[in-house]
Amino acid sequence: MEAFAVPALAADGLVTGAGFVAAPGVLSDAHWHLAWWLGGGDGIRRLATVDDPASDQFRDYTALEWWRLPAKTGNRHVTGPYVDYVCARRLHRHHHQPGRRG
């Protein structure tokens, strides 16, 4: 995933985040998995995530619109615009494409 995300972030500055978010339970070695990279003035870095639901800092991404609607419909989805205070702290639109296994 990093081989896709980093060039997308470095290309033109319009893409500020890219990565992969797995449906809970899909991966055999991690029930929750979010591999996300951020670009910006500080360079490109991987987003630190908490995958333990018992942690106070855990965020159940399946409750968020950008996850729920594409998961429900199986279609592409655009969320926003809104200010993303978690990742980049600026105005964003999120574009999502659900994937399929197999």
Disulfide bonds with the S-S distance in Angstrom:
none
